Amino acid sequence: MNKMKLLIIFLTIILLLPAGTRIVSAASTAAADEGMWTFDNPPLKQLKERYGFTPTQEWLDHIRLASVRFMDGGSGSFVSSDGLILTNHHVAVGQLQKISTAEKDFVASGFYASTLEEELKSPDLEVNVLVSMDDVTQRVKAAVKPEMSDAEALKARRAERAAIEKESLEKTGLQSDVVSLYHGGEYWLYRYKKYTDVRLVMAPERQAAYFGGDFDNFTYPRYDLDMAFFRAYENGKPVKSDHYLRWNSKGPERGELVFVSGNPGSTDRLYTFARLRNQRDVYYPMILDFIDKYITALREYSQQGKEQTRRALIRIFGLENGKKALTGEYQGLQDPELMSKHKKKEEQFLEKVNSNPEWKSQFGDAWKKTEEAIKKSAARAEQNFYRRLTGSQMAGFAVEIVRFVVEVKKPDGERLPGFHDSELDRLKFFLFSPAPIYKDMEEHLLAASLSWSLDILGPDDEYLQMVLEGRTPAETAAALIKESRLDDATLRKSLVEGGEEAVKKCKDPLIVLARKMDPFTREQEKWNRENIESVLTTAGEKIAQARFAVYGKTTYPDATFTLRLSYGAAVGYPMNGTKAPYKTTLYGLFDRSLSFGAEGDYALPQRFWDRKDRLDLATPANFVSTCDIIGGNSGSPVINKQGEFIGVIFDGNIESLPGRFVFDESKNRAVAVHSAYMMEALRKLYDADRLVEELTR
Amino acid sequence: MNKMKLLIIFLTIILLLPAGTRIVSAASTAAADEGMWTFDNPPLKQLKERYGFTPTQEWLDHIRLASVRFMDGGSGSFVSSDGLILTNHHVAVGQLQKISTAEKDFVASGFYASTLEEELKSPDLEVNVLVSMDDVTQRVKAAVKPEMSDAEALKARRAERAAIEKESLEKTGLQSDVVSLYHGGEYWLYRYKKYTDVRLVMAPERQAAYFGGDFDNFTYPRYDLDMAFFRAYENGKPVKSDHYLRWNSKGPERGELVFVSGNPGSTDRLYTFARLRNQRDVYYPMILDFIDKYITALREYSQQGKEQTRRALIRIFGLENGKKALTGEYQGLQDPELMSKHKKKEEQFLEKVNSNPEWKSQFGDAWKKTEEAIKKSAARAEQNFYRRLTGSQMAGFAVEIVRFVVEVKKPDGERLPGFHDSELDRLKFFLFSPAPIYKDMEEHLLAASLSWSLDILGPDDEYLQMVLEGRTPAETAAALIKESRLDDATLRKSLVEGGEEAVKKCKDPLIVLARKMDPFTREQEKWNRENIESVLTTAGEKIAQARFAVYGKTTYPDATFTLRLSYGAAVGYPMNGTKAPYKTTLYGLFDRSLSFGAEGDYALPQRFWDRKDRLDLATPANFVSTCDIIGGNSGSPVINKQGEFIGVIFDGNIESLPGRFVFDESKNRAVAVHSAYMMEALRKLYDADRLVEELTR
């Protein structure tokens, strides 16, 4: 059940790794400046026809190798030959939070290492560079035999994907992921150079980076200095590479062709209509309700004091961000025009499929099968969703550890997803993270989430009875969290390394509970795999093949948090009765701050006032382009034809949110920090001479 | 047929008197900060309950006597004891255009009289001050006898209104207008002190006043210096009065209670649902189509050269302004929620009326009668609309002159509306205006409008055959305009003064045509009066009485371009995914200019760049409030509780446009120039020391 999977990934990210999950915004026969193109299939035709530009293979390779994926949910790029990486402050904020304490709050006060030695190691940041892409579609598909049921086919496909990944890892030592594109239309082996020694170099104050707060989030005109610098290290030394983007403070002219290279998280543009309708009627109402409850619980916790406010701040930020994104998407789904457009497109597609007898017999049943599976999953959606322990990282660790020790004993191809050999390093990096865990917050949130489950599932629910054992949610959470020592990374490590034996003997209440729950959860997951996911996967492959048969490979796949190239022009758009300019200036920053009394979300760090007269206020602050992006693209470089760095993506406008389903060039815009603002700020506000020298040498 | 009447007034204003007709935006049981209240019935209850403020009668009288109505479509206020009047640049622009030439373009370059002697007389500006209000409802209603038909009742009512006006004029010498409020629910005699020697004192460049052009028109955040100063003279000397508003450059705090005193043009909030639906289905599509054609014709004319561009500029401005306003209103009508809200309100009202047998028999048939009349009028709407000579002021003069000489010979009570004794001064002032007329533009526009009539009515139309006489529209326009001398005010005067005899002998082709058309037009108007207007008037009175019976006089009447008091708070609002601040600053002016390359509609006068460093950029530029306004309110003062001047209304936000039908406090905002910006500009940009001294002494 693919969507649930994505949902869980989404929740995992925002709930457990509240870092950098700012969701910004990114069709079947692509027109206009649309598309998140894979680097194997760049939009050469469109670029030539619309902009008279043809990138060379060398250009494409250089951009790809200068692009960085942040595993906690964002993008970035190398901007010097010494491994300097630029991303958004809101991508970095998870690490900033993890190195902060009550006494030293880097989120609030920012950070600058004036020497290499002062650069600060991130506790659990992994970044990736995509070094190769190989089409393995034939091999994955060959693993599925005609006589197999959907469930057997799913198993076989997974085993084959794991085998390919394992072979590649052993052969190259590189992180190797088999990626499903076009919902199973193609399978590609992506190999990544992985960096886990990534050190913080510079971040401005959150007030400068996130100026305007949740109000201005996903809107434009904007004036945010949403940047942060890291440096990748290998063997204790800065990484050296020629594949970095040269800095250009001029930024784009109005109308100039620009590119974005980054990792859009997910889109639903190739969904069937039945699936889209399910998103509207089942998924979005459920998740939006959940987020509201979650924000309320965090606000309650915040009210306990200043330090609690600090601890909860970026989780609230992540949830508010998610809420605003999902609300905009939900509004898109409620727009009858968007829905009927999508439906019409599907009808035209189906008509073509059905008009060819061969296509009809090969692919024709896929839509109906999808609809049936979606219907089945919808009936269990709330149950599945609320039969999980949410809100507590420690509980999440317990569940993973209990499974880890069992799964790794199985042959690689038979393991649950997430526990294949090729994935273990990443999982361990996550499980053994030394980042601080706040037990009082854990307890508060676990109690809250158990009470929501109780509301939804009722006291007779089998799962809840297992967890609560007759206690109230608050008693349960207190008993589980207070007694647990899973906030200690060394304990987690010793359990993983001690294997099944150690876990069996462990009396930690969260481990005990996780062991008790495990068979139940496995059963539930099995049902989902056999009844939903396997059907959707088979049907998805058929629909993808049908699309290739009817339209050829003229389009791009839905986003999968893998590297994509978008292109577009730096142009404004019609907005709220007038038009939005393609860029803003620093004059506007001070205007907006003063317009709101320079307080709350519109307060600026004191240095902005103290040094205002040093600044050239005509300096461009932010700018927009028609580049097609979505959440995950945060931190992506904006690049000109010369391959130079001219800005960093940090948001989409409010009009871009329905872009999850349909791209609308007339008003969908990607919002970026202008390179000139970053340089002006580094020079005149932050005295970051070392960094300026490195960026401009 | 009331709407057609308003429409024709609207067109007369924008087509013949293109000045100051910027339409900015303004329910049956008023809640929130809603309402355009007459000064005899101020919202004391609401002010006390919401703001704890009770204005004294003295306060109300002072505000009223400091308020000014601009007869060419706007409002203003006295701001010194020497007759200094402040209004908007866009209210003044008609007069600015009329005193401009190819060599000296005051619209573009602005104007400042550094001495009293340099103040420049406006060619045809009339301003009014409302000095008294008397309820004459009983007298007007008593003129209608039960046995009269609707048509007879209309005649009797009109005759009585004219008699009241005439008596008052003779007794007091004051301009005396009987105003119908609540669509005939009440009749009031309004007496005005009238000034026709009104001299221009100061106006900034159009680029500063109308910064952002049609794009930013009806939107916010804004940064416009939309102000102009006139001075009222009597007997060649500045008018002295204690009733002026003291200047306060501090403006409003966030959330502060503020007032607007001005003359909203028209609203349709008390319309029946059937009538509203007719607006949506018949009126708006027709008028929007017409405006489009008109703008196209003016653009064609502009392309002939620089001087033509200058001549057409403010007409295009007026039409674009009207188009944007009407488009916003039309969108409101197309909003199913707005319509169903309106319908529900009517249903509740009707239910109450029908539940009382007496009310039911007295008023119950009014809604059906209205619907039937509206249906009849809709069937003839296009025909009526296109059987007129539009686009040419000279043709308009001809039609009025031909009627004038006939009507004035009748007893006052029997004349057509517009020709009563109490109205003749105003009509003559208009007919004898020395303002320049551009014959090449007249010809171009008349030819265009005849061709539209030909498209709509077809060549067999009786009216068109009379006008065209077998010629093409272009030939007809050429023959009529080239040979006519009606561009000369002395000829117009001699015809009016020469009476029927002089007009009969006159060979001017436009006069000849107007005489030929007159019987036809009279017949058409008679049909409208007897079939539509009389029915609507009787029904309107009934509905108004029913409203008073059911709800009492708890509400305000629809706008009628008479003096009203609005109140509200200076607060921002949710906008396009974020929020708009209650005020902007001069920082924002430079931001928006530079964001668009400081060119086109976003260019600023050179003095803004030259003197930028003298300005305190933190000075508030514009601000919004929840005050309920609409077109006609342009130039209205914004006033604080102390009765001080703190800003001048110049626009409504885009969200306010459906306010013609329903007021929505959550997002309907009135946009004003902040008093601080005006003072800063007068001091530091315009060196207007004399004016500053007068305003601050």
Contacts between the chains, C-beta under 8 A, distances in Angstrom:
chain1	res1	chain2	res2	distance
A	212	B	578	7.0
A	215	B	578	4.7
A	215	B	579	5.3
A	216	B	578	4.9
A	217	B	578	8.0
A	218	B	577	5.8
A	219	B	576	6.3
A	219	B	577	4.3
A	219	B	578	4.3
A	221	B	595	7.4
A	254	B	597	6.9
A	324	B	577	7.7
A	328	B	577	7.5
A	575	B	576	6.4
A	576	B	219	6.3
A	576	B	575	6.4
A	576	B	576	4.5
A	576	B	654	6.0
A	577	B	218	5.9
A	577	B	219	4.4
A	577	B	324	7.7
A	577	B	328	7.5
A	577	B	653	7.7
A	577	B	654	3.1
A	578	B	212	7.0
A	578	B	215	4.7
A	578	B	216	4.9
A	578	B	217	7.9
A	578	B	219	4.3
A	578	B	654	7.7
A	579	B	215	5.3
A	581	B	592	7.3
A	581	B	595	3.5
A	581	B	596	5.1
A	582	B	595	7.8
A	583	B	595	5.8
A	584	B	591	6.4
A	584	B	595	5.6
A	585	B	590	7.5
A	585	B	591	5.0
A	585	B	594	4.9
A	585	B	595	6.1
A	586	B	591	7.9
A	587	B	587	4.8
A	587	B	588	7.0
A	587	B	590	4.4
A	587	B	591	3.7
A	587	B	594	6.7
A	587	B	617	7.5
A	588	B	587	7.0
A	588	B	588	6.2
A	588	B	591	3.3
A	588	B	592	7.5
A	588	B	595	7.1
A	590	B	585	7.5
A	590	B	587	4.4
A	590	B	617	7.2
A	590	B	618	7.8
A	591	B	584	6.3
A	591	B	585	5.0
A	591	B	586	7.9
A	591	B	587	3.7
A	591	B	588	3.3
A	591	B	591	5.6
A	592	B	581	7.3
A	592	B	588	7.5
A	594	B	585	4.9
A	594	B	587	6.7
A	594	B	618	5.5
A	595	B	221	7.4
A	595	B	581	3.5
A	595	B	582	7.8
A	595	B	583	5.8
A	595	B	584	5.6
A	595	B	585	6.1
A	595	B	588	7.2
A	596	B	581	5.1
A	597	B	254	7.0
A	617	B	587	7.6
A	617	B	590	7.2
A	618	B	590	7.8
A	618	B	594	5.5
A	653	B	577	7.7
A	654	B	576	5.9
A	654	B	577	3.1
A	654	B	578	7.7
